[in-house]
Amino acid sequence: MPVDSHELVAMYAPRPVFISAGEKSDGWQDARGMFMGGMSSGHVYRLLGKKDLGTTVFPPIETALIDGSLLSGSIAARIHPFLAQFLTFSDHYLAVGK
C-alpha cells in the first residue's frame, strides 16, 4: 500500500513527534523530504489543536524547530546534529507526562 511520509506523521497526531535528518541527501536519507513530510502533516496537528512546525521554509543546517512545539504542540524538526535538541524535546514531554 503506497503511503507518503506526511501521511505517516499525520497518523501520529496529536502526539509529539521529532523529525531529524542528516545534513546531506546521500540516497539513504532525504533531509528536505523529511522536513516536507513534517510540514505537510501540520494541518492535521492544527485541526487537533496542536502546533505545526511554524514554517514552510526548509531551515538552514543546525536550526532546531522545537520552540513552538514545546509550548502546546507536537511536531519538531532538526537537521543534523540533533542529540541536544532531541533531549530538550523529549525531556519536556517526559517531565510533564504528556
VMD Tcl script that builds the backbone (N, CA, C; Angstrom):
set m [mol new atoms 294]
animate dup $m
set s [atomselect $m all]
$s set {name element resname resid chain x y z} {
  {N N MET 1 A 0.839 -1.156 0.000}
  {CA C MET 1 A 0.000 0.000 0.000}
  {C C MET 1 A 0.902 1.243 0.000}
  {N N PRO 2 A 0.761 2.113 -0.972}
  {CA C PRO 2 A 1.596 3.322 -1.007}
  {C C PRO 2 A 1.145 4.350 0.033}
  {N N VAL 3 A 2.096 4.795 0.830}
  {CA C VAL 3 A 1.829 5.803 1.852}
  {C C VAL 3 A 2.985 6.799 1.826}
  {N N ASP 4 A 2.660 8.081 1.855}
  {CA C ASP 4 A 3.688 9.112 1.898}
  {C C ASP 4 A 4.060 9.432 3.340}
  {N N SER 5 A 5.240 10.018 3.523}
  {CA C SER 5 A 5.729 10.279 4.876}
  {C C SER 5 A 4.825 11.257 5.628}
  {N N HIS 6 A 4.251 12.232 4.940}
  {CA C HIS 6 A 3.384 13.171 5.652}
  {C C HIS 6 A 2.133 12.473 6.181}
  {N N GLU 7 A 1.690 11.435 5.505}
  {CA C GLU 7 A 0.534 10.678 5.989}
  {C C GLU 7 A 0.904 9.877 7.230}
  {N N LEU 8 A 2.116 9.341 7.266}
  {CA C LEU 8 A 2.568 8.613 8.451}
  {C C LEU 8 A 2.684 9.540 9.658}
  {N N VAL 9 A 3.245 10.731 9.452}
  {CA C VAL 9 A 3.363 11.692 10.554}
  {C C VAL 9 A 1.977 12.149 10.991}
  {N N ALA 10 A 1.080 12.389 10.046}
  {CA C ALA 10 A -0.280 12.831 10.371}
  {C C ALA 10 A -1.030 11.775 11.179}
  {N N MET 11 A -0.781 10.499 10.907}
  {CA C MET 11 A -1.455 9.445 11.673}
  {C C MET 11 A -1.003 9.426 13.125}
  {N N TYR 12 A 0.126 9.997 13.401}
  {CA C TYR 12 A 0.655 10.041 14.762}
  {C C TYR 12 A 0.034 11.175 15.577}
  {N N ALA 13 A -0.602 12.128 14.906}
  {CA C ALA 13 A -1.210 13.286 15.579}
  {C C ALA 13 A -2.266 12.821 16.567}
  {N N PRO 14 A -2.418 13.497 17.682}
  {CA C PRO 14 A -1.783 14.735 18.136}
  {C C PRO 14 A -0.565 14.503 19.033}
  {N N ARG 15 A -0.014 13.303 19.028}
  {CA C ARG 15 A 1.147 13.009 19.879}
  {C C ARG 15 A 2.402 13.712 19.347}
  {N N PRO 16 A 3.367 13.982 20.226}
  {CA C PRO 16 A 4.589 14.658 19.790}
  {C C PRO 16 A 5.449 13.767 18.890}
  {N N VAL 17 A 6.072 14.384 17.912}
  {CA C VAL 17 A 6.962 13.668 17.007}
  {C C VAL 17 A 8.175 14.559 16.717}
  {N N PHE 18 A 9.350 13.957 16.737}
  {CA C PHE 18 A 10.599 14.668 16.460}
  {C C PHE 18 A 11.174 14.130 15.160}
  {N N ILE 19 A 11.327 14.988 14.180}
  {CA C ILE 19 A 11.844 14.588 12.870}
  {C C ILE 19 A 13.283 15.073 12.763}
  {N N SER 20 A 14.179 14.178 12.425}
  {CA C SER 20 A 15.585 14.532 12.314}
  {C C SER 20 A 16.181 13.899 11.071}
  {N N ALA 21 A 17.136 14.594 10.489}
  {CA C ALA 21 A 17.814 14.077 9.302}
  {C C ALA 21 A 19.242 14.584 9.291}
  {N N GLY 22 A 20.094 13.869 8.601}
  {CA C GLY 22 A 21.462 14.316 8.403}
  {C C GLY 22 A 21.494 15.495 7.444}
  {N N GLU 23 A 22.643 16.093 7.317}
  {CA C GLU 23 A 22.728 17.296 6.509}
  {C C GLU 23 A 22.849 17.035 5.015}
  {N N LYS 24 A 23.125 15.818 4.615}
  {CA C LYS 24 A 23.282 15.536 3.189}
  {C C LYS 24 A 22.296 14.473 2.752}
  {N N SER 25 A 21.758 14.661 1.571}
  {CA C SER 25 A 20.910 13.634 0.992}
  {C C SER 25 A 21.805 12.716 0.189}
  {N N ASP 26 A 22.045 11.513 0.704}
  {CA C ASP 26 A 23.001 10.602 0.094}
  {C C ASP 26 A 22.358 9.318 -0.421}
  {N N GLY 27 A 21.063 9.335 -0.632}
  {CA C GLY 27 A 20.382 8.138 -1.080}
  {C C GLY 27 A 19.776 7.350 0.065}
  {N N TRP 28 A 20.309 7.534 1.267}
  {CA C TRP 28 A 19.770 6.852 2.444}
  {C C TRP 28 A 18.811 7.734 3.209}
  {N N GLN 29 A 19.013 9.016 3.116}
  {CA C GLN 29 A 18.155 9.955 3.827}
  {C C GLN 29 A 17.890 11.163 2.950}
  {N N ASP 30 A 16.796 11.820 3.213}
  {CA C ASP 30 A 16.393 12.990 2.444}
  {C C ASP 30 A 15.927 14.052 3.431}
  {N N ALA 31 A 16.845 14.916 3.847}
  {CA C ALA 31 A 16.535 15.914 4.869}
  {C C ALA 31 A 15.388 16.818 4.437}
  {N N ARG 32 A 15.424 17.308 3.215}
  {CA C ARG 32 A 14.360 18.193 2.735}
  {C C ARG 32 A 13.030 17.435 2.676}
  {N N GLY 33 A 13.043 16.216 2.212}
  {CA C GLY 33 A 11.825 15.414 2.139}
  {C C GLY 33 A 11.240 15.115 3.512}
  {N N MET 34 A 12.113 14.851 4.491}
  {CA C MET 34 A 11.636 14.600 5.845}
  {C C MET 34 A 11.028 15.861 6.442}
  {N N PHE 35 A 11.664 17.000 6.190}
  {CA C PHE 35 A 11.104 18.269 6.648}
  {C C PHE 35 A 9.745 18.508 5.998}
  {N N MET 36 A 9.656 18.273 4.698}
  {CA C MET 36 A 8.396 18.496 3.994}
  {C C MET 36 A 7.301 17.555 4.500}
  {N N GLY 37 A 7.655 16.342 4.882}
  {CA C GLY 37 A 6.683 15.426 5.464}
  {C C GLY 37 A 6.104 15.968 6.762}
  {N N GLY 38 A 6.968 16.508 7.606}
  {CA C GLY 38 A 6.506 17.118 8.853}
  {C C GLY 38 A 5.690 18.365 8.608}
  {N N MET 39 A 6.143 19.187 7.662}
  {CA C MET 39 A 5.432 20.412 7.333}
  {C C MET 39 A 4.050 20.105 6.756}
  {N N SER 40 A 3.981 19.130 5.872}
  {CA C SER 40 A 2.721 18.805 5.207}
  {C C SER 40 A 1.703 18.154 6.135}
  {N N SER 41 A 2.153 17.571 7.214}
  {CA C SER 41 A 1.225 16.966 8.169}
  {C C SER 41 A 0.731 17.979 9.197}
  {N N GLY 42 A 1.253 19.188 9.140}
  {CA C GLY 42 A 0.891 20.219 10.115}
  {C C GLY 42 A -0.592 20.544 10.165}
  {N N HIS 43 A -1.292 20.424 9.047}
  {CA C HIS 43 A -2.727 20.762 9.064}
  {C C HIS 43 A -3.516 19.817 9.965}
  {N N VAL 44 A -3.089 18.573 10.088}
  {CA C VAL 44 A -3.771 17.625 10.973}
  {C C VAL 44 A -3.513 18.012 12.431}
  {N N TYR 45 A -2.282 18.394 12.757}
  {CA C TYR 45 A -1.970 18.832 14.113}
  {C C TYR 45 A -2.763 20.085 14.466}
  {N N ARG 46 A -2.834 21.041 13.534}
  {CA C ARG 46 A -3.619 22.255 13.788}
  {C C ARG 46 A -5.097 21.922 13.976}
  {N N LEU 47 A -5.621 21.003 13.187}
  {CA C LEU 47 A -7.011 20.579 13.308}
  {C C LEU 47 A -7.299 20.020 14.704}
  {N N LEU 48 A -6.313 19.354 15.284}
  {CA C LEU 48 A -6.468 18.749 16.607}
  {C C LEU 48 A -6.013 19.679 17.734}
  {N N GLY 49 A -5.777 20.956 17.415}
  {CA C GLY 49 A -5.448 21.946 18.430}
  {C C GLY 49 A -3.994 22.008 18.836}
  {N N LYS 50 A -3.110 21.434 18.053}
  {CA C LYS 50 A -1.678 21.460 18.347}
  {C C LYS 50 A -0.970 22.387 17.365}
  {N N LYS 51 A 0.296 22.652 17.622}
  {CA C LYS 51 A 1.078 23.494 16.724}
  {C C LYS 51 A 1.789 22.658 15.677}
  {N N ASP 52 A 2.028 23.294 14.539}
  {CA C ASP 52 A 2.813 22.645 13.492}
  {C C ASP 52 A 4.261 23.110 13.610}
  {N N LEU 53 A 5.047 22.905 12.568}
  {CA C LEU 53 A 6.454 23.318 12.606}
  {C C LEU 53 A 6.621 24.830 12.673}
  {N N GLY 54 A 5.630 25.567 12.223}
  {CA C GLY 54 A 5.695 27.019 12.289}
  {C C GLY 54 A 6.346 27.667 11.083}
  {N N THR 55 A 6.732 26.888 10.092}
  {CA C THR 55 A 7.355 27.437 8.898}
  {C C THR 55 A 7.144 26.489 7.727}
  {N N THR 56 A 7.201 27.051 6.534}
  {CA C THR 56 A 7.152 26.226 5.330}
  {C C THR 56 A 8.471 26.305 4.577}
  {N N VAL 57 A 9.445 26.995 5.161}
  {CA C VAL 57 A 10.755 27.174 4.543}
  {C C VAL 57 A 11.746 26.199 5.168}
  {N N PHE 58 A 12.431 25.443 4.313}
  {CA C PHE 58 A 13.439 24.495 4.790}
  {C C PHE 58 A 14.507 25.257 5.557}
  {N N PRO 59 A 14.748 24.900 6.827}
  {CA C PRO 59 A 15.683 25.665 7.648}
  {C C PRO 59 A 17.140 25.371 7.306}
  {N N PRO 60 A 18.019 26.309 7.639}
  {CA C PRO 60 A 19.444 26.042 7.469}
  {C C PRO 60 A 19.888 24.886 8.370}
  {N N ILE 61 A 21.011 24.267 8.012}
  {CA C ILE 61 A 21.572 23.185 8.810}
  {C C ILE 61 A 21.787 23.673 10.241}
  {N N GLU 62 A 21.526 22.808 11.212}
  {CA C GLU 62 A 21.667 23.064 12.642}
  {C C GLU 62 A 20.648 24.048 13.199}
  {N N THR 63 A 19.524 24.236 12.517}
  {CA C THR 63 A 18.437 25.054 13.040}
  {C C THR 63 A 17.401 24.119 13.641}
  {N N ALA 64 A 17.111 24.308 14.907}
  {CA C ALA 64 A 16.111 23.465 15.579}
  {C C ALA 64 A 14.759 24.151 15.545}
  {N N LEU 65 A 13.753 23.434 15.124}
  {CA C LEU 65 A 12.386 23.953 15.117}
  {C C LEU 65 A 11.626 23.279 16.261}
  {N N ILE 66 A 11.999 23.616 17.486}
  {CA C ILE 66 A 11.343 22.984 18.630}
  {C C ILE 66 A 10.631 23.988 19.514}
  {N N ASP 67 A 10.889 25.268 19.384}
  {CA C ASP 67 A 10.325 26.246 20.311}
  {C C ASP 67 A 8.805 26.235 20.330}
  {N N GLY 68 A 8.175 26.321 19.169}
  {CA C GLY 68 A 6.722 26.322 19.120}
  {C C GLY 68 A 6.139 25.017 19.595}
  {N N SER 69 A 6.792 23.913 19.287}
  {CA C SER 69 A 6.253 22.612 19.647}
  {C C SER 69 A 6.267 22.388 21.156}
  {N N LEU 70 A 7.193 23.014 21.861}
  {CA C LEU 70 A 7.255 22.810 23.299}
  {C C LEU 70 A 6.141 23.549 24.024}
  {N N LEU 71 A 5.549 24.551 23.370}
  {CA C LEU 71 A 4.503 25.315 24.037}
  {C C LEU 71 A 3.208 24.529 24.144}
  {N N SER 72 A 2.725 24.004 23.038}
  {CA C SER 72 A 1.464 23.273 23.120}
  {C C SER 72 A 1.389 22.169 22.103}
  {N N GLY 73 A 2.477 21.889 21.466}
  {CA C GLY 73 A 2.264 21.127 20.286}
  {C C GLY 73 A 3.125 19.929 20.118}
  {N N SER 74 A 3.481 19.680 18.913}
  {CA C SER 74 A 3.751 18.320 18.639}
  {C C SER 74 A 4.832 18.022 17.647}
  {N N ILE 75 A 5.014 18.815 16.629}
  {CA C ILE 75 A 5.994 18.470 15.602}
  {C C ILE 75 A 7.248 19.299 15.818}
  {N N ALA 76 A 8.384 18.652 15.792}
  {CA C ALA 76 A 9.666 19.337 15.887}
  {C C ALA 76 A 10.583 18.763 14.828}
  {N N ALA 77 A 11.526 19.582 14.370}
  {CA C ALA 77 A 12.470 19.121 13.356}
  {C C ALA 77 A 13.846 19.681 13.645}
  {N N ARG 78 A 14.842 18.940 13.236}
  {CA C ARG 78 A 16.226 19.371 13.393}
  {C C ARG 78 A 17.040 18.692 12.311}
  {N N ILE 79 A 17.842 19.482 11.631}
  {CA C ILE 79 A 18.753 18.929 10.642}
  {C C ILE 79 A 20.113 18.818 11.313}
  {N N HIS 80 A 20.657 17.683 11.374}
  {CA C HIS 80 A 21.869 17.178 11.991}
  {C C HIS 80 A 22.846 18.244 12.483}
  {N N PRO 81 A 23.533 18.115 13.569}
  {CA C PRO 81 A 23.381 17.105 14.614}
  {C C PRO 81 A 22.187 17.430 15.511}
  {N N PHE 82 A 21.593 16.439 16.111}
  {CA C PHE 82 A 20.311 16.648 16.755}
  {C C PHE 82 A 20.208 16.237 18.217}
  {N N LEU 83 A 21.169 15.582 18.785}
  {CA C LEU 83 A 21.004 14.956 20.094}
  {C C LEU 83 A 20.564 15.936 21.184}
  {N N ALA 84 A 21.200 17.089 21.301}
  {CA C ALA 84 A 20.842 18.035 22.362}
  {C C ALA 84 A 19.401 18.510 22.213}
  {N N GLN 85 A 18.963 18.791 20.982}
  {CA C GLN 85 A 17.599 19.255 20.765}
  {C C GLN 85 A 16.590 18.135 21.015}
  {N N PHE 86 A 16.942 16.909 20.652}
  {CA C PHE 86 A 16.046 15.786 20.919}
  {C C PHE 86 A 15.862 15.595 22.421}
  {N N LEU 87 A 16.941 15.705 23.178}
  {CA C LEU 87 A 16.850 15.559 24.626}
  {C C LEU 87 A 15.997 16.670 25.242}
  {N N THR 88 A 16.133 17.899 24.741}
  {CA C THR 88 A 15.291 19.003 25.210}
  {C C THR 88 A 13.826 18.715 24.919}
  {N N PHE 89 A 13.556 18.270 23.691}
  {CA C PHE 89 A 12.188 17.956 23.263}
  {C C PHE 89 A 11.601 16.825 24.093}
  {N N SER 90 A 12.323 15.720 24.228}
  {CA C SER 90 A 11.796 14.568 24.956}
  {C C SER 90 A 11.701 14.840 26.452}
  {N N ASP 91 A 12.642 15.589 27.005}
  {CA C ASP 91 A 12.601 15.911 28.430}
  {C C ASP 91 A 11.346 16.697 28.775}
  {N N HIS 92 A 10.943 17.590 27.893}
  {CA C HIS 92 A 9.727 18.367 28.128}
  {C C HIS 92 A 8.513 17.454 28.262}
  {N N TYR 93 A 8.361 16.498 27.358}
  {CA C TYR 93 A 7.196 15.626 27.381}
  {C C TYR 93 A 7.283 14.566 28.477}
  {N N LEU 94 A 8.470 14.100 28.786}
  {CA C LEU 94 A 8.610 13.117 29.862}
  {C C LEU 94 A 8.412 13.766 31.225}
  {N N ALA 95 A 8.882 14.995 31.393}
  {CA C ALA 95 A 8.762 15.689 32.670}
  {C C ALA 95 A 7.318 16.081 32.944}
  {N N VAL 96 A 6.594 16.449 31.896}
  {CA C VAL 96 A 5.222 16.900 32.066}
  {C C VAL 96 A 4.262 15.726 32.060}
  {N N GLY 97 A 4.715 14.607 31.513}
  {CA C GLY 97 A 3.874 13.417 31.470}
  {C C GLY 97 A 2.903 13.406 30.314}
  {N N LYS 98 A 3.259 14.085 29.224}
  {CA C LYS 98 A 2.367 14.140 28.056}
  {C C LYS 98 A 2.650 13.022 27.105}
}
mol reanalyze $m
mol bondsrecalc $m
mol representation Tube
mol addrep $m
